[in-house]
Amino acid sequence: MSYYRELKDFVLQLKGGFFLSPRDRWFLKFLEEGGYPFEVVREGIRRFFLLHPPEKRSKLPLHMSFGHIQKLRQLYTKDLKASSSWKEKFRKKLSLAEELLGQKLHIQEPESMQEAEQVLQSLESELAKRLWEALSREEKKKLVAKFAVFKDREDLLKAMIKQELFKRKGIRSLSLFVD
């Protein structure tokens, strides 16, 4: 069974009901395309829904679980076994960032996998900022309007816009944990 299908069935089981809203489906696709680990997403959604009484779960928007998923993703990445392979992967991702940003980066080699991930995330943010700034005012408005249904969660809105900008340029996440 696919990532999306399994999560959809799981959410319907928790919420009760027969279908997901378009916003819920869009959110699940965002998580899948963003490389969020299946186990992390499933547990984050489960924890979110368990905070609410069963009779209210059917009305809860799924994207409200994003905070739980983000926290668990951070824990998940910390728990991955550090091995020498993360250094090689870091160097490859750093080289890709240099190519995408069009400049040589003088970054000291990180001492831990967590430090490497922080460096790559900051480079990813810089790249997203540059891509955003390169858009015309009209394109920015269209992009914000496309994700307006998520305006109540600024962190999710920014993440979705960043992912869309990357998708338009054919760029995958710079994270160590996304291949």
Z-matrix of the N, CA and C atoms (Angstrom, degrees):
N
C 1 1.452
C 2 1.530 1 108.95
N 3 1.298 2 116.82 1 146.80
C 4 1.464 3 121.09 2 -176.78
C 5 1.529 4 111.67 3 -78.85
N 6 1.318 5 114.58 4 161.23
C 7 1.474 6 123.96 5 177.72
C 8 1.530 7 109.28 6 -51.58
N 9 1.344 8 115.76 7 -55.02
C 10 1.458 9 121.18 8 -176.93
C 11 1.527 10 111.35 9 -60.90
N 12 1.296 11 116.15 10 -47.47
C 13 1.477 12 121.14 11 -176.04
C 14 1.537 13 111.04 12 -62.71
N 15 1.313 14 116.48 13 -44.72
C 16 1.465 15 119.78 14 179.22
C 17 1.521 16 111.46 15 -61.97
N 18 1.336 17 116.18 16 -44.06
C 19 1.460 18 119.38 17 179.38
C 20 1.520 19 111.41 18 -66.71
N 21 1.317 20 116.28 19 -40.13
C 22 1.467 21 120.41 20 178.51
C 23 1.529 22 110.19 21 -58.73
N 24 1.312 23 116.99 22 -48.12
C 25 1.466 24 121.02 23 179.55
C 26 1.526 25 111.07 24 -62.66
N 27 1.308 26 116.62 25 -40.19
C 28 1.460 27 121.90 26 179.13
C 29 1.535 28 110.90 27 -63.56
N 30 1.326 29 116.61 28 -45.42
C 31 1.467 30 121.12 29 -179.57
C 32 1.520 31 110.40 30 -64.64
N 33 1.318 32 117.02 31 -43.24
C 34 1.467 33 119.87 32 178.73
C 35 1.525 34 111.09 33 -61.91
N 36 1.309 35 116.94 34 -35.85
C 37 1.455 36 121.37 35 177.22
C 38 1.530 37 110.25 36 -65.12
N 39 1.322 38 117.11 37 -42.71
C 40 1.461 39 121.00 38 -179.81
C 41 1.526 40 112.51 39 -71.42
N 42 1.322 41 116.12 40 -42.55
C 43 1.456 42 121.34 41 -177.26
C 44 1.526 43 112.15 42 -77.56
N 45 1.296 44 114.86 43 -33.18
C 46 1.454 45 118.51 44 -168.49
C 47 1.522 46 105.85 45 81.11
N 48 1.271 47 118.28 46 144.37
C 49 1.452 48 119.79 47 -178.42
C 50 1.503 49 111.30 48 124.10
N 51 1.337 50 114.77 49 -178.87
C 52 1.455 51 120.32 50 -172.98
C 53 1.524 52 114.29 51 -120.02
N 54 1.330 53 116.68 52 -13.90
C 55 1.455 54 118.49 53 -179.05
C 56 1.522 55 110.42 54 -150.41
N 57 1.318 56 115.09 55 159.99
C 58 1.459 57 121.43 56 175.98
C 59 1.521 58 108.87 57 -98.99
N 60 1.303 59 115.58 58 150.37
C 61 1.461 60 119.84 59 176.17
C 62 1.526 61 108.52 60 -70.34
N 63 1.318 62 117.64 61 161.32
C 64 1.468 63 119.66 62 176.50
C 65 1.535 64 111.62 63 -57.51
N 66 1.322 65 116.50 64 -37.62
C 67 1.469 66 119.90 65 179.67
C 68 1.520 67 110.70 66 -65.57
N 69 1.333 68 118.30 67 -39.60
C 70 1.469 69 121.71 68 177.63
C 71 1.527 70 111.12 69 -65.17
N 72 1.334 71 116.76 70 -42.22
C 73 1.468 72 120.25 71 178.90
C 74 1.529 73 110.33 72 -63.82
N 75 1.311 74 115.91 73 -42.13
C 76 1.458 75 121.67 74 179.39
C 77 1.522 76 110.27 75 -61.88
N 78 1.313 77 116.65 76 -42.08
C 79 1.466 78 121.81 77 179.54
C 80 1.532 79 110.69 78 -62.48
N 81 1.325 80 117.92 79 -44.86
C 82 1.469 81 121.05 80 179.18
C 83 1.534 82 111.01 81 -63.13
N 84 1.314 83 117.37 82 -39.41
C 85 1.469 84 120.45 83 177.55
C 86 1.531 85 110.37 84 -65.44
N 87 1.323 86 116.71 85 -39.36
C 88 1.465 87 121.54 86 177.08
C 89 1.530 88 110.52 87 -58.36
N 90 1.326 89 116.64 88 -45.44
C 91 1.466 90 121.02 89 -179.63
C 92 1.525 91 111.01 90 -64.20
N 93 1.327 92 115.80 91 -42.63
C 94 1.466 93 119.96 92 -179.81
C 95 1.526 94 110.40 93 -64.29
N 96 1.329 95 117.04 94 -48.45
C 97 1.462 96 121.05 95 -178.88
C 98 1.524 97 111.70 96 -66.65
N 99 1.330 98 116.80 97 -28.39
C 100 1.454 99 121.32 98 -179.56
C 101 1.514 100 114.05 99 -79.81
N 102 1.316 101 116.65 100 -3.53
C 103 1.457 102 120.25 101 177.26
C 104 1.520 103 114.33 102 77.13
N 105 1.327 104 117.07 103 21.75
C 106 1.462 105 119.37 104 176.98
C 107 1.523 106 108.44 105 -69.02
N 108 1.329 107 117.59 106 129.83
C 109 1.473 108 119.97 107 -178.40
C 110 1.542 109 111.49 108 -60.23
N 111 1.313 110 115.53 109 135.20
C 112 1.461 111 121.52 110 -176.88
C 113 1.528 112 112.22 111 -52.93
N 114 1.333 113 116.73 112 -47.54
C 115 1.464 114 120.78 113 -176.57
C 116 1.528 115 110.87 114 -61.62
N 117 1.322 116 116.65 115 -38.22
C 118 1.458 117 122.34 116 -179.50
C 119 1.532 118 110.16 117 -66.44
N 120 1.319 119 116.09 118 -45.89
C 121 1.462 120 120.75 119 -179.49
C 122 1.526 121 110.10 120 -63.52
N 123 1.308 122 116.06 121 -46.16
C 124 1.473 123 120.32 122 -179.00
C 125 1.528 124 110.78 123 -59.99
N 126 1.323 125 116.99 124 -46.17
C 127 1.463 126 120.71 125 -178.59
C 128 1.528 127 111.27 126 -68.50
N 129 1.330 128 117.92 127 -38.81
C 130 1.461 129 121.31 128 178.35
C 131 1.522 130 111.51 129 -62.69
N 132 1.315 131 116.09 130 -42.80
C 133 1.467 132 120.75 131 177.76
C 134 1.525 133 109.82 132 -65.52
N 135 1.321 134 116.73 133 -43.77
C 136 1.474 135 120.35 134 179.95
C 137 1.528 136 110.83 135 -59.48
N 138 1.319 137 116.82 136 -47.57
C 139 1.465 138 121.14 137 -179.72
C 140 1.524 139 111.52 138 -61.57
N 141 1.316 140 116.11 139 -41.58
C 142 1.461 141 120.15 140 179.25
C 143 1.525 142 110.85 141 -60.42
N 144 1.328 143 116.88 142 -49.60
C 145 1.464 144 119.44 143 -177.32
C 146 1.518 145 112.97 144 -68.95
N 147 1.322 146 117.78 145 -29.88
C 148 1.456 147 119.96 146 179.08
C 149 1.528 148 112.45 147 -70.05
N 150 1.307 149 117.77 148 -15.77
C 151 1.467 150 121.41 149 176.61
C 152 1.533 151 112.06 150 -75.64
N 153 1.321 152 116.62 151 -12.26
C 154 1.461 153 121.24 152 -174.69
C 155 1.529 154 110.79 153 -119.00
N 156 1.328 155 117.01 154 146.75
C 157 1.467 156 119.30 155 178.84
C 158 1.535 157 111.01 156 -64.90
N 159 1.325 158 116.72 157 147.04
C 160 1.474 159 120.96 158 -176.35
C 161 1.530 160 114.04 159 -52.52
N 162 1.316 161 117.86 160 -35.95
C 163 1.465 162 119.66 161 -177.38
C 164 1.536 163 113.33 162 -70.05
N 165 1.314 164 118.53 163 -16.17
C 166 1.470 165 121.66 164 179.42
C 167 1.529 166 112.90 165 -100.77
N 168 1.318 167 117.14 166 -11.50
C 169 1.468 168 121.02 167 -173.92
C 170 1.524 169 113.50 168 -63.93
N 171 1.322 170 117.77 169 -34.13
C 172 1.465 171 119.91 170 -176.14
C 173 1.523 172 112.28 171 -64.54
N 174 1.322 173 117.27 172 -23.52
C 175 1.471 174 120.99 173 -178.43
C 176 1.529 175 113.29 174 -95.32
N 177 1.318 176 117.18 175 -7.93
C 178 1.464 177 120.06 176 -176.85
C 179 1.523 178 111.30 177 -75.12
N 180 1.336 179 117.14 178 129.87
C 181 1.465 180 118.70 179 175.36
C 182 1.528 181 109.77 180 -72.77
N 183 1.290 182 115.75 181 133.66
C 184 1.466 183 122.48 182 -175.88
C 185 1.523 184 112.60 183 -60.96
N 186 1.311 185 117.25 184 -33.94
C 187 1.463 186 119.87 185 -177.06
C 188 1.527 187 112.83 186 -64.92
N 189 1.318 188 117.59 187 -14.39
C 190 1.458 189 120.48 188 177.33
C 191 1.533 190 111.25 189 -69.26
N 192 1.315 191 117.49 190 -11.85
C 193 1.470 192 121.56 191 177.81
C 194 1.530 193 111.95 192 -83.51
N 195 1.317 194 118.40 193 -1.71
C 196 1.463 195 122.50 194 -174.60
C 197 1.525 196 112.19 195 -58.46
N 198 1.317 197 118.49 196 -39.31
C 199 1.463 198 121.30 197 179.04
C 200 1.526 199 111.80 198 -60.74
N 201 1.325 200 116.35 199 -42.61
C 202 1.469 201 121.18 200 178.03
C 203 1.533 202 110.17 201 -64.11
N 204 1.312 203 116.16 202 -41.53
C 205 1.464 204 120.83 203 -179.12
C 206 1.528 205 109.84 204 -65.41
N 207 1.324 206 117.21 205 -42.38
C 208 1.467 207 121.07 206 179.60
C 209 1.534 208 111.02 207 -61.52
N 210 1.326 209 117.31 208 -45.46
C 211 1.470 210 121.17 209 179.95
C 212 1.523 211 110.69 210 -61.54
N 213 1.320 212 116.21 211 -44.95
C 214 1.465 213 119.96 212 -179.92
C 215 1.525 214 111.65 213 -67.32
N 216 1.318 215 117.06 214 -33.90
C 217 1.467 216 120.13 215 178.43
C 218 1.529 217 110.03 216 -63.91
N 219 1.328 218 116.71 217 -40.13
C 220 1.458 219 119.97 218 178.06
C 221 1.523 220 110.96 219 -63.73
N 222 1.321 221 116.43 220 -43.18
C 223 1.471 222 120.12 221 177.76
C 224 1.524 223 110.88 222 -64.25
N 225 1.310 224 116.08 223 -40.87
C 226 1.461 225 121.92 224 -179.32
C 227 1.526 226 110.57 225 -60.60
N 228 1.321 227 116.17 226 -45.49
C 229 1.458 228 118.88 227 -178.61
C 230 1.520 229 111.56 228 -67.99
N 231 1.327 230 117.33 229 -31.44
C 232 1.466 231 120.10 230 177.43
C 233 1.523 232 111.32 231 -70.75
N 234 1.330 233 116.04 232 -31.55
C 235 1.459 234 120.65 233 -177.10
C 236 1.525 235 113.91 234 -80.68
N 237 1.338 236 116.97 235 -16.79
C 238 1.469 237 118.16 236 178.58
C 239 1.518 238 109.61 237 -61.31
N 240 1.293 239 115.57 238 140.19
C 241 1.462 240 119.21 239 -178.84
C 242 1.517 241 110.28 240 -65.99
N 243 1.307 242 114.42 241 127.62
C 244 1.463 243 119.29 242 176.99
C 245 1.525 244 108.31 243 -76.12
N 246 1.278 245 115.14 244 131.55
C 247 1.458 246 119.71 245 176.79
C 248 1.518 247 107.90 246 -138.52
N 249 1.287 248 116.33 247 171.93
C 250 1.465 249 119.23 248 -178.72
C 251 1.527 250 111.38 249 -66.84
N 252 1.329 251 117.76 250 -18.94
C 253 1.462 252 119.86 251 -177.32
C 254 1.527 253 112.48 252 -67.62
N 255 1.318 254 118.29 253 -24.43
C 256 1.463 255 118.86 254 179.17
C 257 1.524 256 111.13 255 -65.28
N 258 1.329 257 117.06 256 -30.02
C 259 1.469 258 120.25 257 179.53
C 260 1.532 259 110.51 258 -67.21
N 261 1.306 260 115.81 259 -42.93
C 262 1.458 261 120.15 260 178.40
C 263 1.528 262 110.51 261 -63.91
N 264 1.317 263 115.35 262 -43.46
C 265 1.460 264 120.21 263 178.85
C 266 1.533 265 110.31 264 -63.83
N 267 1.330 266 116.76 265 -39.08
C 268 1.462 267 121.33 266 177.69
C 269 1.529 268 110.08 267 -59.62
N 270 1.320 269 116.41 268 -46.61
C 271 1.470 270 120.12 269 -178.87
C 272 1.534 271 111.48 270 -61.00
N 273 1.330 272 116.56 271 -40.78
C 274 1.464 273 120.49 272 178.52
C 275 1.526 274 110.65 273 -64.63
N 276 1.325 275 116.36 274 -43.40
C 277 1.471 276 120.49 275 -179.63
C 278 1.530 277 110.12 276 -67.58
N 279 1.319 278 117.30 277 -37.52
C 280 1.461 279 121.81 278 177.85
C 281 1.534 280 109.87 279 -64.18
N 282 1.307 281 116.74 280 -42.15
C 283 1.459 282 121.55 281 177.64
C 284 1.532 283 110.58 282 -61.96
N 285 1.319 284 116.53 283 -41.89
C 286 1.463 285 121.41 284 177.02
C 287 1.531 286 110.34 285 -62.77
N 288 1.324 287 117.02 286 -42.92
C 289 1.467 288 121.33 287 178.77
C 290 1.525 289 110.55 288 -61.35
N 291 1.332 290 117.05 289 -41.41
C 292 1.466 291 120.82 290 178.25
C 293 1.526 292 110.52 291 -61.39
N 294 1.305 293 115.21 292 -42.25
C 295 1.466 294 120.21 293 179.56
C 296 1.531 295 110.72 294 -64.21
N 297 1.328 296 116.35 295 -45.36
C 298 1.458 297 121.03 296 -177.80
C 299 1.526 298 112.46 297 -69.23
N 300 1.325 299 116.25 298 -36.77
C 301 1.463 300 120.42 299 -179.92
C 302 1.528 301 112.26 300 -83.73
N 303 1.330 302 116.01 301 -14.62
C 304 1.458 303 120.57 302 177.45
C 305 1.515 304 113.72 303 71.17
N 306 1.325 305 116.20 304 33.27
C 307 1.461 306 119.05 305 178.96
C 308 1.522 307 110.18 306 -155.68
N 309 1.316 308 115.11 307 154.63
C 310 1.464 309 121.50 308 176.45
C 311 1.528 310 107.08 309 -79.61
N 312 1.312 311 115.94 310 128.06
C 313 1.466 312 121.14 311 -179.90
C 314 1.526 313 109.13 312 -101.58
N 315 1.299 314 115.63 313 131.74
C 316 1.466 315 120.99 314 179.22
C 317 1.529 316 107.37 315 -104.84
N 318 1.319 317 114.12 316 86.91
C 319 1.459 318 120.90 317 -176.78
C 320 1.517 319 108.51 318 -117.94
N 321 1.308 320 113.82 319 130.43
C 322 1.462 321 120.10 320 178.58
C 323 1.537 322 108.77 321 -68.84
N 324 1.325 323 115.94 322 140.54
C 325 1.468 324 120.33 323 -179.54
C 326 1.530 325 109.74 324 -60.08
N 327 1.324 326 117.68 325 126.45
C 328 1.468 327 120.73 326 179.90
C 329 1.527 328 111.43 327 -68.31
N 330 1.326 329 114.49 328 151.82
C 331 1.470 330 119.59 329 -179.34
C 332 1.521 331 112.83 330 -91.29
N 333 1.323 332 116.64 331 -17.63
C 334 1.462 333 119.01 332 -179.97
C 335 1.523 334 110.14 333 -136.06
N 336 1.304 335 115.03 334 163.10
C 337 1.451 336 121.39 335 178.59
C 338 1.531 337 109.87 336 -64.53
N 339 1.320 338 117.81 337 -37.33
C 340 1.459 339 121.66 338 179.72
C 341 1.529 340 110.77 339 -64.86
N 342 1.316 341 115.89 340 -41.69
C 343 1.462 342 120.74 341 178.27
C 344 1.536 343 110.03 342 -64.47
N 345 1.320 344 116.61 343 -41.23
C 346 1.470 345 121.20 344 178.23
C 347 1.526 346 110.09 345 -61.67
N 348 1.310 347 116.61 346 -43.30
C 349 1.467 348 120.84 347 179.87
C 350 1.525 349 110.56 348 -63.47
N 351 1.329 350 117.63 349 -39.87
C 352 1.473 351 120.74 350 178.52
C 353 1.526 352 110.73 351 -62.98
N 354 1.316 353 117.02 352 -42.19
C 355 1.467 354 121.27 353 178.46
C 356 1.529 355 109.78 354 -61.04
N 357 1.316 356 116.51 355 -47.38
C 358 1.461 357 120.51 356 -178.61
C 359 1.529 358 111.66 357 -64.99
N 360 1.323 359 117.32 358 -37.44
C 361 1.466 360 120.34 359 178.15
C 362 1.523 361 111.17 360 -66.34
N 363 1.332 362 117.17 361 -37.78
C 364 1.466 363 118.91 362 178.02
C 365 1.536 364 110.44 363 -68.37
N 366 1.324 365 117.18 364 -37.12
C 367 1.468 366 120.39 365 175.95
C 368 1.531 367 110.89 366 -65.97
N 369 1.312 368 116.31 367 -38.48
C 370 1.458 369 121.29 368 177.95
C 371 1.533 370 109.97 369 -63.21
N 372 1.326 371 116.46 370 -41.37
C 373 1.467 372 120.81 371 178.12
C 374 1.521 373 111.14 372 -64.16
N 375 1.319 374 116.56 373 -40.97
C 376 1.463 375 121.12 374 177.88
C 377 1.525 376 110.55 375 -63.05
N 378 1.307 377 117.07 376 -42.54
C 379 1.452 378 121.57 377 178.61
C 380 1.532 379 110.53 378 -63.04
N 381 1.331 380 116.58 379 -44.70
C 382 1.467 381 120.83 380 178.78
C 383 1.528 382 110.44 381 -61.64
N 384 1.322 383 116.39 382 -40.88
C 385 1.466 384 121.01 383 178.85
C 386 1.530 385 110.42 384 -60.84
N 387 1.315 386 117.07 385 -44.11
C 388 1.468 387 120.76 386 179.31
C 389 1.526 388 111.79 387 -65.54
N 390 1.326 389 116.22 388 -41.22
C 391 1.464 390 119.72 389 177.86
C 392 1.524 391 110.70 390 -63.27
N 393 1.324 392 116.57 391 -40.14
C 394 1.464 393 122.18 392 179.20
C 395 1.530 394 110.13 393 -64.17
N 396 1.318 395 116.15 394 -45.99
C 397 1.459 396 120.91 395 -178.19
C 398 1.528 397 111.96 396 -65.15
N 399 1.315 398 117.26 397 -26.49
C 400 1.460 399 121.51 398 179.95
C 401 1.533 400 112.52 399 -76.98
N 402 1.331 401 116.87 400 -13.50
C 403 1.465 402 120.38 401 -179.85
C 404 1.521 403 110.66 402 -76.83
N 405 1.316 404 115.35 403 150.26
C 406 1.464 405 119.47 404 173.52
C 407 1.528 406 108.49 405 -74.36
N 408 1.303 407 115.71 406 164.42
C 409 1.475 408 120.61 407 178.66
C 410 1.522 409 110.91 408 -58.41
N 411 1.329 410 116.58 409 -39.89
C 412 1.468 411 121.16 410 179.29
C 413 1.527 412 111.24 411 -63.63
N 414 1.340 413 116.08 412 -44.42
C 415 1.472 414 120.05 413 179.69
C 416 1.527 415 110.58 414 -62.97
N 417 1.324 416 117.07 415 -40.00
C 418 1.460 417 120.77 416 178.09
C 419 1.526 418 110.84 417 -61.45
N 420 1.325 419 116.29 418 -44.33
C 421 1.470 420 120.67 419 179.51
C 422 1.527 421 110.97 420 -61.90
N 423 1.351 422 115.61 421 -43.17
C 424 1.468 423 119.76 422 179.42
C 425 1.525 424 111.19 423 -62.15
N 426 1.320 425 115.77 424 -42.20
C 427 1.463 426 120.67 425 -178.12
C 428 1.525 427 110.87 426 -66.65
N 429 1.315 428 117.12 427 -43.61
C 430 1.464 429 120.77 428 178.13
C 431 1.532 430 109.74 429 -64.56
N 432 1.331 431 116.71 430 -40.76
C 433 1.469 432 120.67 431 179.32
C 434 1.532 433 110.92 432 -64.43
N 435 1.330 434 116.86 433 -36.08
C 436 1.464 435 120.85 434 -179.62
C 437 1.526 436 111.37 435 -59.49
N 438 1.330 437 116.20 436 -36.52
C 439 1.461 438 120.42 437 -177.04
C 440 1.531 439 112.32 438 -107.59
N 441 1.324 440 117.41 439 19.19
C 442 1.468 441 121.83 440 -176.19
C 443 1.531 442 113.24 441 -59.08
N 444 1.326 443 117.15 442 -25.88
C 445 1.469 444 118.98 443 -179.69
C 446 1.527 445 111.89 444 -66.21
N 447 1.329 446 116.77 445 -13.55
C 448 1.461 447 121.05 446 179.68
C 449 1.530 448 112.07 447 -106.54
N 450 1.331 449 117.04 448 16.77
C 451 1.463 450 120.30 449 -175.43
C 452 1.525 451 113.08 450 -65.30
N 453 1.310 452 117.75 451 -18.44
C 454 1.468 453 120.10 452 178.79
C 455 1.526 454 112.41 453 -75.98
N 456 1.321 455 117.51 454 -10.42
C 457 1.464 456 122.60 455 176.87
C 458 1.523 457 108.45 456 -125.10
N 459 1.323 458 116.36 457 90.89
C 460 1.465 459 121.22 458 -175.14
C 461 1.529 460 112.13 459 -58.37
N 462 1.333 461 117.18 460 -39.87
C 463 1.460 462 119.80 461 -179.45
C 464 1.527 463 111.49 462 -62.87
N 465 1.318 464 116.70 463 -40.82
C 466 1.461 465 121.51 464 178.60
C 467 1.527 466 110.45 465 -70.31
N 468 1.321 467 116.99 466 -41.57
C 469 1.462 468 121.03 467 178.54
C 470 1.527 469 110.60 468 -58.23
N 471 1.323 470 117.02 469 -46.29
C 472 1.468 471 120.77 470 179.05
C 473 1.520 472 111.39 471 -63.53
N 474 1.331 473 116.44 472 -41.43
C 475 1.461 474 120.35 473 179.82
C 476 1.528 475 111.21 474 -64.03
N 477 1.325 476 116.59 475 -39.41
C 478 1.468 477 120.11 476 -179.61
C 479 1.529 478 110.81 477 -69.74
N 480 1.318 479 116.64 478 -39.86
C 481 1.471 480 119.70 479 177.91
C 482 1.525 481 109.83 480 -64.96
N 483 1.340 482 116.72 481 -43.63
C 484 1.464 483 120.22 482 178.56
C 485 1.525 484 110.04 483 -59.61
N 486 1.315 485 116.93 484 -45.72
C 487 1.460 486 120.06 485 -179.12
C 488 1.527 487 110.61 486 -63.14
N 489 1.325 488 117.40 487 -38.33
C 490 1.461 489 120.81 488 178.49
C 491 1.529 490 111.24 489 -66.37
N 492 1.326 491 116.89 490 -41.68
C 493 1.463 492 120.49 491 176.84
C 494 1.528 493 110.60 492 -60.43
N 495 1.322 494 116.29 493 -43.62
C 496 1.464 495 120.64 494 179.27
C 497 1.528 496 110.84 495 -65.66
N 498 1.310 497 116.24 496 -40.98
C 499 1.462 498 120.39 497 -178.93
C 500 1.530 499 110.24 498 -62.37
N 501 1.320 500 116.99 499 -40.48
C 502 1.465 501 121.39 500 179.30
C 503 1.531 502 112.11 501 -61.54
N 504 1.321 503 116.27 502 -31.70
C 505 1.463 504 121.06 503 -179.25
C 506 1.527 505 112.56 504 -97.44
N 507 1.333 506 116.68 505 0.20
C 508 1.460 507 120.57 506 179.83
C 509 1.517 508 113.31 507 71.88
N 510 1.320 509 116.88 508 32.09
C 511 1.463 510 122.14 509 -177.86
C 512 1.524 511 109.54 510 -104.87
N 513 1.320 512 115.74 511 134.11
C 514 1.470 513 121.22 512 172.77
C 515 1.519 514 107.96 513 -93.07
N 516 1.295 515 116.33 514 164.40
C 517 1.457 516 121.81 515 178.35
C 518 1.523 517 110.18 516 -57.11
N 519 1.321 518 116.06 517 148.47
C 520 1.470 519 121.24 518 177.02
C 521 1.526 520 111.63 519 -85.92
N 522 1.306 521 118.09 520 -2.22
C 523 1.458 522 122.27 521 -177.96
C 524 1.520 523 112.07 522 -57.16
N 525 1.315 524 115.72 523 145.44
C 526 1.467 525 121.43 524 174.34
C 527 1.514 526 111.28 525 -64.04
N 528 1.314 527 116.64 526 -23.43
C 529 1.447 528 121.48 527 -171.52
C 530 1.522 529 113.52 528 -98.18
N 531 1.333 530 115.90 529 7.31
C 532 1.465 531 121.14 530 175.98
C 533 1.521 532 107.77 531 -122.48
N 534 1.319 533 116.15 532 124.25
C 535 1.471 534 120.50 533 179.33
C 536 1.499 535 111.54 534 -87.21
